[in-house]
Amino acid sequence: MFEKEKKQVLDAALEIKRCNLVSLSGGNISMRVGENQYLVTPSGMVYEEMVPDDVCLIDGSCRVIEGIRKPSSDSSALVYMFEHMPQIRAVIHTHQPWATAAGFAADELPDFLVTIMDACKNPVKVAPFTPSSAVGMGELAVRYAGDSLAVILKHHGVITYGGDLKEALYAAIYLEEAAKTYVLAKAMGAGIPALAPELIAQEKAGWETYGQ
């Protein structure tokens, strides 16, 4: 089942690897595919060695419905997010270094760059640390999500989400680009002035018509 969607999950996993948001088997990709049904990347597999059939189909109790692999160790956190954020259909978890570094310098990455405004929608909050493989990661992501499409997890990485995989993927990749700019500006001692709300709104409006 869901062969097309499994391929989309694997393609997204390879893209976050190509963009250096994870190393080896770090992070995970998940997608809502039906009522109480979710696709999730398998635990501890290097993405380049995966085929679509390695992607697991699980239910709300993290039981494997289809597949021979063990699902991501973060599955309980991912399912929690899907259950408490009905508007999202995809979640991406990474260990991206620039955004994680920015999380030590601020409690929130502000609307200071077009990539944050466009792809993340709103400032990205920084959540406290919670151990990997625990539902608490999902609980904190929901609590700190606000109106953004991303949360930075202190001492850990990033979670992004969206109405589809493309939206979650853009949020992850563009957040890293913005975070790199933020960290470099701070390292140079530069101030980062706030933009007027009307300019931010104008930028966001342009993103709605961006593309083909």
Residue, then its C-alpha position, 0 to 999 in steps of 0.5 A: m500500500f501507499e507505494k507512491e507515498k513511500k517513494q515521496v518519504l524516501d525522496a524527502a529523506l535523501e533531500i535532507k541528507r543532501c542538504n546536510l541537515v542530517s548525517l548517516s541515519g539521523g532524523n526521520i520523515s513521516m507522513r499521515v496517509g489515512e485515519n490512524q495510519y502513518l508512514v515513517t522511515p525505519s530506525g537506524m538505516v542509512y538513507e542511501e541504502m533504503v528502498p521505498d519498501d523499507v518505509c514503515l506503515i504504522d498505526g496510532s499505537c506505533r504498531v507496524i501495519e505493513g513492512i519488515r523494518k522497525p519504525s523510527s525510535d521517535s514514532s511515539a513523538l511523531v504520532y503525538m504530533f499528528e494526533h494533536m495537530p490535525q492540520i499537518r500531514a507531514v513531519i520532518h525531524t533533523h539534527q541540522p547544525w546551524a538552527t540547533a546552534a541558533g537555539f543556544a543564542a535565542d529563545e526564538l528565531p525572529d522574522f528577520l529574513v525572507t526565508i523564515m517569513d516565507a517557509c516557516k510562516n512565523p518566528v521559530k521558537v526554541a523548546p527545552f531539551t527532551p531525550s530522543s525516542a520519547v513522546g516528550m519530543g512531540e509534546l514539546a513540539v506541539r506546545y512550542a509550535g505556535d503559528s510557525l512550521a518549525v520548532i528548534l529542539k535545544h541540544h537536539g535539532v529541529i522539527t518541521y511540519g506542514g500540510d504536505l511533505k514539500e511544505a515541511l521540507y521547505a521549512a527545514i531547508y530554509l530554516e537552516e539557511a536563515a539560521k546560518t545567517y543569524v549565527l554569522a551575524k551574531a558572531m560578527g557582532a552585528g545587530i539584527p533590526a526588526l522589520a516593520p509588520e507591514l513589510i513582513a506581511q507583504e513578503k508573506a503575501g508574495w510567497e503565496t503566489y511564488g512558483q508555477 
